[in-house]
Amino acid sequence: MTPAPGSPRSLRRPTPIKPGAGQESVWDYPRPPRVDPRPERVVVRLGGQVIADTTDSVRVLETSHPPVYYLPIAAFPAGVLVPVSGTSFCEFKGQAHYFDVIAGGVVAARAAWTYPEPSRGFEELGTRVALYPGQMDSCEVDGELVTSQAGDFYGGWITAQIVGPFKGGPGTSGW
């Protein structure tokens, strides 16, 4: 029998997948999260167009979450990131502001966010933007197509180098 959501048994930490050579387990990531500068080439496409191509990204690493990549706002052509109303709050990073992402006649509503005045320790995010990979045509890290994190709240980027299980899917809210 499956435990009821919110019951003590449903909140147990899942068994982490053991990482292989060259892999990382999200269960080895810290909490509170940390910013991790990355040299990989990140390419994002929407509406059949490349909307970002950079080797200047950072990842935010947090226990049980696939990394969220933040790219320089300056890496996006003018008009691709359109600010929209509404904010959300992260206990670690501060208040997030959102963008519609527009390219090639496609509008990905509220598909990107930034922390223009991030909390201490996350200052590097102040000039960067994160994207929900599942709302883009594609996101690549060093040529590898990214799989998006399950659910519609978190924006994790899953590659072959990252093992879980990952928070975000059904039944994971209590982790």
N, C-alpha and C positions, 0 to 999 in steps of 0.2 A: 504494500500500500504506500502511495506517495504521501509524504507529510504535507499538511496544510501550509499554504504560504504564511510566513511569519512565525511558524512554530519553531521551537528550538532545533529540531532535526533538520529543517529546511535551511537554517542559517549556517550550517557547518561548512567549513572551508572545503572546497573540492580537492581531489587528489591532483596535484600538479603533474603535467606531462614532463618526463625527464628530457631536458634538451640534449640534442645530439651535438656533434662537432660543429662549431660555428653558429650554433643557435643560442637564443636567449629565452628564458622562461619569464613570463609576466609575473610569476610569483616570486621572482628575485628582485623585482622593481621595488623602489622605496615607497613609503607612505609616511609623511607627506611626499608628494611627487617632486621630481627634479627635472631641470632643463638639461638636455644633452645635445650639444652642437654636433652636426653631422656633415660629412663631406660628400655624400652620395649625390648623384644627379637625380633630381626629382622633376618629373614632367607631368603636367596636368592638362587634360583635354576636355573641352565642352563644346557642343555644337559643331563638332568636326574641326575645331581649331585648337592649337596649342595656346593655352592661356597663362601658363607659367612653365619656365624651364630654368632651374637654378641648381647650384651646388652649395648654396648658402641657406641650409635649413637647420632647424633645431627640432628635437623630439621632446615631448613631455612624457616622462615615464612614471607610471603609478601602478602599484600593486593590483594585479588581476586585470589590468586594461592593456590592450594593444597600444603601442605608441601613437600619439597624435603628432603629426608633422605640422610645423608652423613655418610658413614661407615668407620672405620679405614682401611687404605690400608693394614695394617698388618693382617686384618681379612680374607684376600683372599689368597688362596694357590699360591705358585710360579707358574708363567706361565698363570694364569687366566687373568690378566690385562696386555695387550700388548700395549705399547705406540704407537700412530700413529701420523702422521704429521698433522699440522693445529691447529689453536687456534680460540677462539672467545673471545669477551670482554663483561663483565657485568659492567655497570656503578657503581655498588655497591661492587662487590666482586673482580673485576680485571680480569686478563687474564686466561681463562680456557684452559687446555690441555686435550686431549682425549685419550681414550683407546679402542681397540677392547676387547671384553670379550669372552674368549674361554674356553669351557668345554665340555666334552663328545662328541667331534667331531663337536660341534656347534660353529660357529663364529657369534657373535652379533657385527656388525661393528659400531665403534664409539658410543657404547652404554653406555659408562661411561666417567666421566670427573672429573678433580680435579683442584684446584687453588693452585699450589705449592708456590706461593708468593702472598697470598691474601691481599686485601686492609685492612687498619686499621679497626678494629671492627669485622673482619672475620678471624682472625688468626687461630682460631680453625679448619678451613677447610683445612689448609696447609698439613695435614697428612691424609686427608680423601678423599673418592671418592663417587660420586653420580652415580646412575644408572637409565636408562630409564626402568621403570618397565614393560612396554609393550614389550620390547625386551628380557625379561627374561622368562623362563618357568613359574616362579612364584616369587612373593615377598610377605612375610607375616610380619605382625606386631602383636606380641603376639598371633599368630595362626590364625589371620584374613587375608584372601587373599586380597591383595591390587588391586584396579582398577587403571589403569594408566590415567593420565590427557589427555584429547583430544588434538589432534594436534601432530606435530612432533618436536616442539621446546622446550617446557618446560618438566620437568621431575617430575611432582607432583605425589604424592602417595595419593590416595583417600581411606579412610576407612569409616566405618559407623559413626565414631566420627566427621567427617568433612562434613560441608554443604556449598553449594555455593550460587548462580551459580559460576562456575569456568571459569577463563580465559583460552584460548587455543583452543577452538573449533571455527568453522566458525562464523564470525560476531563479535568476541570478541577482535579483535586486537586493537580497539580504547578505551578499558576500561582503 
